[in-house]
Amino acid sequence: MTKLVYKPLGMVAGALAGIAAGVVFKQVWRLIADEDDTPNATDEDRTWTEILIAAAIQGAIFAIVKAAVDRGGATGIKQLTGKWPA
């Protein structure tokens, strides 16, 4: 039962986390590069180094946000139901 409750909530939370991570990445990139636009891998005017650094930062931000949301959701479900969603 706990798993049935957690799955749909986890999917919604994951989608919202993805949106939030995108916003955070854009803000971080603005601070790092002093640019409004984030690099696109197919942008001819960007260097390999810039593309790969941006991808690494973006990946790290997404992973951290996803882990935090997943852990928070599981903790919340445990508080509500008394069982860890497995």
N, C-alpha and C positions, 0 to 999 in steps of 0.2 A: 504493500500500500504506500509506504513512504517513497519508494522508487517512482510510483505512478504520479505522485504529487510533485516530486522533484524534477522529473524530466521536462514537462512543459514549462515550468517556472525557470528551469535552467536554460532552456532554449531562448526564452524571451530575454532573460538577463544577459545571455551571451550576445544576442543581437544588440542590445543597448550598450553592452561593454565595448563591442566593436566600434560603434558610433563614437562613444566617449574616447576610446583610444585614438581614433582618427583625429579628433579635435585636439587631444593632448599632443599628438605628434606634430600637428601643424603649429601649435604654439611653441613647442620645443625647437622646431626647425627655424621659426622666426627668430628666436633668441640666439641660436647657434650661427645661422647663416645671414641674419639680418635681411631676409627675403620673405615676401608673402607667399610665393609659390613653392611648393615642395617639389623635389626632383621627380621626374618620370623616367623610367629606365630607357625609354625610346626617345628621349629628348636629345637631339643632336648637339645642342649647345652645352650639355653637361659632361663633365669628365667621368671616367670610370671610378675614380676615387670618390668623387662626390656622390655618385649613384650608390656605390656600395656602402659608404658610411651612412647615407640616409636610410638605406634598406636595413642595415644593422640596428640603427636607432629605432626605426619603426617596428622591427620585429621584437626588440626588447620591450618596448612600450606595450605592444599588443600582448606579449606573453605575461608581463607583470599584471596588467589589467585583467586578463582572463583568469589567471591564477587567483587574484584577489576576489574576483566576482564568484568564481567556482567555490572557493573556500568559504566565503561569506554566505553563499546560498546554502551550502551543506551545513554550516553551523546554525543558520537560521532554522532550517528544517529540523535539525536535532533539537533545538530549543522548543519548537512547536510540537513535535511528535515524540520526543524522547529517544528517537532512533536515528542513527547516522545513515544517510542515503547511500546505499552501496550499488 
